[in-house]
Amino acid sequence: MTDPNAQDPTPEQVSGTPPRPGPPKPGAPRPGAPRPAPTERTTESEHAPKPHPVPGQTHPHAPAVPASDPSKFGRVDEDGTAWVLTADGERCIGSWQAGNSAEGLEHFGRRYDDLATEVALLETRLTSGSGDAKKTRAAAEAILESLPTAAVIGDLDALATRLTGVIEESEKAAVAQKQEKEQHRAEATARKEALAAEAEEIGADSTHWKAAGDRLREILDEWKSIRGVDRKTDDVLWRRYSKAREAFNRRRGAHFAELDRERASAKTKKEELVARAEALQDSTDWGATAAAFRDLLAEWKASGRAPREADDQLWKRFKGAQDVFFAARNAASAERDAEFEDNARAKEALLESASTIDPAADLEAARTRLRELQERWEAIGKVPRDRMHDLEARLRAIEKRVREASDSEWRRTDPEALARAAQFRERVQQFEEQAEKAQAKGRTKDADAALAQAAQWREWAEAAESAVGER
């Protein structure tokens, strides 16, 4: 064995010419002994296997491959001739001149281990599914093709078997990768079709401008993250999305342009309303001016929004005019309310004095006092709104007592009501007589009808008599 830190031999150390004739060396074929098919002697450096780079893998990450025992699969003669043993027999792989035969055997064994490491890399890539199966197969085929001339000593037949397995599995993996790629492409295409359709729906009729605009940007971000769609299909779908986005942007631009026009018109209208409001702010025609301000406010709300800054300024002026008017009206109302409180107290005093009115004792005196009460009530004037209902109710109660007493007196003395009650009694008597005659003649049905009529007129007679206080 050589020093592990020793350098590989230089081309000058590995001779490409046959060794000088000399006495047979141990292990060398005896003269006349059968030899393998003659091969052209070349230097080790010419037939040494070239490294086969594996895409995506580098030797620092190569799987651990145990060192082989080259003595089981070849030899290096004392004269430096190197041989490898395969199923097809012994094959000369070159000449070693950089050291003794043991060092040469170790050297060609390391070359085999390097080759085995490359094969292990390909197997690792295949089992992990981390690389392109087609490239793995091409690399395996290249190494397999180089084995018959490889200047290495090791189990080349096992290596060939492994490479054949890699090639076969690569074909299967390529089919699976193709199917997976096609499935991924179909899924990616379907997703982009769905995004394009959603964008078209937004572009056609959505009026939620901010939300729709945000969604279109989200669709674009997702679109960029989707890979694997073939270029032709991707271009068609992109044109659909782009067209939908442009349609949405046109509609949104037209909407906001119209909105700007409407706001300009609203500003003009509100400037006019402000001028009208400011002209009314000093009015003392409280009722009519308050109604006018209500109308102006309704027009303000119906006129729409002006540009924000202008709208705020105009509203400040409009409300200021309102505040001036209503502050003056409130001050006048406060003064009026004080007067109304005095009126309420005066009416309460009237009601207290009217509590002695007794129409049952003297109806005429009650009527006279009620008229006086009503005249003084009207002369006093208005009272606070919250007191009005109670005071009016108390007055109505007095008026009701006098009116009911008058109505009762009138019913008792009404000659027309008395005459009407007498007429009803007379009709009762007529129908009863008709019933007796009909019954005597055996006309029972006519008799029952006459009695029914008599009963009806009797009720009316009793009601008329009750109205005038008689039964």
MOQUI-V640723 format. One line per field, one symbol per residue. ss: DSSP state (A for helix, B for strand, O for the rest). psi: psi as a letter, one per 40 degrees, with the letter a starting at -180 (. if undefined). burial: + if it has 9 or more other C-alpha atoms within 8 Angstrom, else -. Layout:
ss = ???
psi = ???
burial = ???
This chain:
ss = OOOOOOOOOOOOOOOOOOOOOOOOOOOOOOOOOOOOOOOOOOBAAAAOOOOOOOOOOOAAAOOOOOOOOAAAOBBBOOOOBBBBBBOOBBBBBBBOOOOOAAAAAAAAAAAAAAAAAAAAAAAAAAAAOOOOAAAAAAAAAAAAAAAAAOOOOOOAAAAAAAAAAAAAAAAAAAAAAAAAAAAAAAAAAAAAAAAAAAAAAAAAAOOOAAAAAAAAAAAAAAAAAOOOOOAAAAAAAAAAAAAAAAAAAAAAAAAAAAAAAAAAAAAAAAAAAAAAAAAAOOOOOAAAAAAAAAAAAAAAAAOOOOOAAAAAAAAAAAAAAAAAAAAAAAAAAAAAAAAAAAAAAAAAAAAAAAAAOOOOOOAAAAAAAAAAAAAAAAAAOOOOAAAAAAAAAAAAAAAAAAAAAAAAAAAAAOAAAAAAAAAAAAAAAAAAAAAAAAAAOOOAAAAAAAAAAAAAAAAAAAAAAAAOOOO
psi = iiheeiiiiidddhieiiiiiaiiiheihiheihiihhihhiidddehhiigihheiiddeiihhiiigdeeeaihideehhiihideaihheahheeaidddddddddddddddddddddddddddefeahdddddddddddddedeehgihagdddddddddddddddddddddddddddddddddddddddddddddddddehegddddddddddddddddehiehidddddddddddddddddddddddddddddddddddddddddddddddddedeiegddddddddddddddddeeahiiddddddddddddddddddddddddddddddddddddddddddddddeeehgdddgddddddddddddddddddaiiideedddddddddddddddddddddddddehddddddddddddddddddddddddddeegddddddddddddddddddddddddeei.
burial = ------------++++------------------------++++--+++----+--++---+-------+--++++++-+++++++---+++++++++-++-++++-++++++-++++++++++++--+-+-+++++-+++-++-++--+++++-+--++-+++-++-+++-++--+---+--+++-++--++-+++-++++++-+-----+---+--+---+--+--+---++--++-++-+++++++--+-------+-++++++-+++-++--++-++-------++--+--+--++--+++++--++--++-++--++-+++-++-------+-++++++-+++-++--+----+---+--++-++--+---+--+--++--++--+--++--++-++--++-+--++-+--++-++++++-++++++-++++++---+--++++++-+++-++-+++-+++++---
